[in-house]
Amino acid sequence: MSDAELIPVQLTWSLTWPPVVDAIRALSGRFGATVYIVGGAVRDAYMNRPVHDLDLVTAGDALRVARTIANKLDGAYYALDEERGVGRAIVSFEGVRYEIDVARLRGASLAEDLAARDFTANAMAVQLDGDPSAIFDPLNGLADIKIKRLRRCTPDAIASDPIRALRAVRQSATLKLMIEPATRADVRNAGSLLQNVSAERVRDEFFKMLDIPNPHAALRALDTLGLLERIIPEVRAMHGVTQGPPHVYDVWEHTLKVVEALDTVLQVISPKRTDETAADSNFGMIVYVLDRYRKRLQEHLAVDWSGGRSSRSLAILGALLHDCGKPATRTVDAEGRIHFYQHEVIGADMARARAIALRLSNDETEQLTTVVRQHMRPMHLSSAESVSRRAIYRFWNASGAAGLDVCILTQADYIGVYGITLTLQEWIAYLEIVNTLLDGYFNQYTTLVAPPPFLDGVQLMETLGLTPGPLVGKLLRQISEAQATGEVTTREEAIALAQKAQTQPASAPPADNE
């Protein structure tokens, strides 16, 4: 089909575009060629969804268009791919940040460009300086949206770029579109082709999926289609691994329940919480017991990781991997009880290896590893009558700021363990443990978490006549812990403790809750 034969569909209502579109439209005379809005922005405007970013195409100089938009709207310009003619303008307009990507048409016409896209719902266009409610729709994407169907543009659309298989699952879950049979078969067949896609592209698409509402549904669909094990091979061994009481699910189903619960816990914490979010009694109790920390947890979660990956998406990955060490550590004792001794230690090593394979940053890798390694500590504290100062100190000493993510994950983990058997009394008691840990971090940091040291390593070596080595660090840690527990309150007591510890033979340290 040529552009001459491309006749737009005239809607009987007006599409709602963000104000930045009008501002860009006013610049059309400076572009030197016709420009079209394409892809997800058109789809979202049609579906009355928020339009956050824009993709534009032109037969002219795309880099010039992007640069003009950036310059005239006081934004930043980046040449994403000069050879292919792709530029990006990042602008803030009326308090909203937009990424506006401008590309040269793929093929000789708009019709060819749209046919080369992934799914029909994304293969629509609106002429920027034309009627904003006239949609070019050569592949009948509007009809597919109306019947809630996700359909590939061409038979080779997914095979030509296997990352589209992941995108199909994400957009199906996000847009509530059913993947039609031929497209579904292509998605399933793309699993073996993902190995030909760079780890960075797979990571980026996968993290977008972890960031959507109800990620557990997308993960289950990925798993059913045989794609999840191509990205996170650790999940394969989780299936069918039975657990003993109080667990009510096998390891894989438990993992999905934890992901689902974590998604809701994060909603309860978020600024967008609604009364409906906390309507379930379990999540309502989180509000009742822990809401005093909500603002500070929001600030913690608002910080993005490398590449703009969100704290939320990394937290969901932590939930997906938190029990990945269980299949390798499962044992059954003489009485038939099932155990997973040290599964968090084995799991942490596995999580680290997976983070490296996904090309996560060093900071993300350490965060993920720490969350998996420490995720059992709050549950271990639930067997004690109360959480001691020593336990609070050791928890935060072992986990650092990642302990905040552990405190969030453990709420979802607890729900995932007990399921419908969870009693309100048990749940409130457990939330009080989390409350105690968070109180230590937020309200008693310099008392229980990081007491100001009475002396540093140099001073300790000078006082005791030591040489640099592991012993110095060990003694400083013992002093710090003794300060947190209240056993040491002066510099003299700190020195006395170090002198005593220096001469005493090594012994097993007291338990966390002593």
MOJO-V90685 format. One line per field, one symbol per residue. ss: DSSP state (h for helix, s for strand, l for the rest). burial: b if it has 24 or more other C-alpha atoms within 12 Angstrom, else e. Layout:
ss: ???
burial: ???
This chain:
ss: llhhhlllssllllllllhhhhhhhllhhhllllsssslhhhhhhhlllllllssssslllhhhhhhhhhhhlllssssssllllssssssssllssssssssslllllhhhhhhlllshhhllsssllllllsssllllhhhhhhllsslsllllllllllhhhhhhhhhhhhhllsslhhhhhhhhhhhhhhhhllhhhhhhhhhhhhllllhhhhhhhhhhlllhhhhlhhhhhhllllllllllllhhhhhhhhhhhhhhhhhhhlllllllllllhhhhhhhhhhhhhhhhhhhhhllllhhhllhhhhhhhhhhhllllhhhhlsslllllsslllhhhhhhhhhhhhhhhllllhhhhhhhhhhhhhllhhhhhlllllllhhhhhhhhhhhllhhhhhhhhhhhhhhhhhhhhllhhhhhhhhhhhhhhhhhhhhlhhhhhlllllllhhhhhhhhlllllhhhhhhhhhhhhhhhhlllllhhhhhhhhhhhhhlllllllllll
burial: eeeeeeebbeeeeebebbebbeebbebbeebeebbbbbbbbbbbbbbeeebbbbbbbbbbbbbbbbbbbbebbeebbbbeeeeebbbbbbbbbeeeebbbbbbbbbeebbbbbbbbbbbbbbbbbbbbbeebbbbbbbbbbbebbeeebbbbbeebbbbebbbbbbbbbbbbbbbebbbbeebbebbbbbbebbeebebebbbbbbbbbbbbbbbbbbbbbbbebbbbbbbbebbbebbebbbeeebbbbbbbbbbbbbbbbbbbbbbbbeeeeeebbeeebbbbbbebbbebbeebbebbeeebeeebbbbbbbbbbbbbbbbbbbbebeeeeeeeebbebbbbbbbbbbbbbbeebbbbeebbbbbbbbbbbbbbbbebbeeebbbbbbbbbbbbbbbbbbbbbbbbbbbbbbbbbbeeeeeeebbbbbbbbbbbbbbbbeeeebbbbbebbbebeebbeebeeeeeeebeebbbbbbbbbbbeebeeeeebbebbbebbeeeeeeeeebbe
